[in-house]
Every structure is written in structure tokens, then in C-alpha cells.
Amino acid sequence: MSIKRITISVPDEVANRIKQAAGDIPVSAWVTDIVEGHLDAAEFERQWQRFYRDVGPLRKDTRRAEAIHKRLTQRRSRREAA
């Protein structure tokens, strides 16, 4: 894989937070992982929207799927997780 150097500008506070979050990992590797995750998520969302338009689910099916998604992705309290 070839590497391309780019320059980005961020506020000082953001730069400090990035460095702190990266820890021992090189900042460029840490940022690359984060950006790739966002790009993958954006591509997944585009594919999902295309699928959704093609399938045209019924309203009741949509509500059921949204309820399942909410249940699976909601944050659990520490008490529930234990």
C-alpha cells in the first residue's frame, strides 16, 4: 500500500486530545484507523439506504426493525451489564 502525506489543521485543543487519545500509537496510524472507520460506516449507510429504497418495506416492518435496532444498540447501565 502506498502512503500519501496530507496536511490537516485542527485547533490546538483538538490536536492535544488526538495525541492523548493515540497514546503510544503514532498519530497518523491512529487518525487513519478513525477515518477508515468513518468511511466504512458512511459506505454502509449508503448501501443500506439503497437497499431500503429497492426493497420498500412496509411501515410495520420498519417500526419493528427500528425497535430491534434500538434495543440492540442502546447503552446499558453498569448495573445491567453486571
C-alpha positions in Angstrom: 0.0 0.0 0.0 1.4 3.4 -0.9 1.3 6.2 1.6 0.3 9.8 0.7 1.1 12.6 3.1 -1.6 15.2 3.6 -1.8 18.1 6.0 -4.8 19.0 8.1 -5.2 21.9 10.5 -7.1 21.5 13.8 -7.4 23.7 16.9 -4.7 23.3 19.5 -7.1 21.6 21.9 -8.1 19.1 19.3 -4.5 18.3 18.5 -3.8 17.8 22.1 -6.8 15.4 22.5 -5.7 13.5 19.4 -2.2 13.0 20.7 -3.5 12.0 24.1 -6.0 9.5 22.6 -3.4 8.0 20.3 -1.2 7.2 23.3 1.8 5.1 22.1 0.3 4.6 18.6 1.7 7.0 16.0 -0.8 9.8 15.5 -1.0 9.2 11.7 -1.9 5.5 12.3 -4.5 6.4 14.9 -6.1 9.0 12.7 -6.1 6.6 9.8 -7.9 4.0 11.8 -10.5 6.5 12.9 -11.1 7.9 9.4 -11.3 4.4 7.8 -13.9 3.5 10.4 -16.0 6.6 9.5 -15.6 5.9 5.7 -16.7 2.3 6.2 -19.7 3.5 8.2 -20.6 6.0 5.6 -20.4 3.4 2.8 -22.5 1.0 4.9 -25.1 3.8 5.3 -25.2 4.5 1.5 -25.6 0.8 0.8 -28.4 0.5 3.5 -30.3 3.4 2.0 -30.0 2.0 -1.5 -31.3 -1.4 -0.2 -34.1 0.3 1.7 -35.2 2.1 -1.4 -35.1 -1.0 -3.5 -37.0 -3.2 -1.0 -39.6 -0.7 0.1 -40.5 -2.3 3.4 -43.9 -2.0 5.0 -44.3 0.6 7.7 -44.9 -2.1 10.4 -41.7 -3.9 9.3 -39.8 -0.7 9.5 -41.1 0.0 13.1 -40.2 -3.5 14.1 -36.7 -3.2 12.7 -36.1 0.2 14.3 -37.3 -1.2 17.7 -34.9 -4.2 17.4 -32.0 -1.9 16.4 -32.7 0.5 19.3 -32.8 -2.5 21.8 -29.5 -3.9 20.4 -27.6 -0.6 20.3 -28.8 1.3 23.4 -26.2 1.9 26.1 -26.6 -0.3 29.1 -26.1 0.9 32.6 -23.3 -0.7 34.7 -25.9 -2.4 36.8 -27.5 -4.0 33.7 -24.1 -5.0 32.3 -23.1 -6.8 35.5 
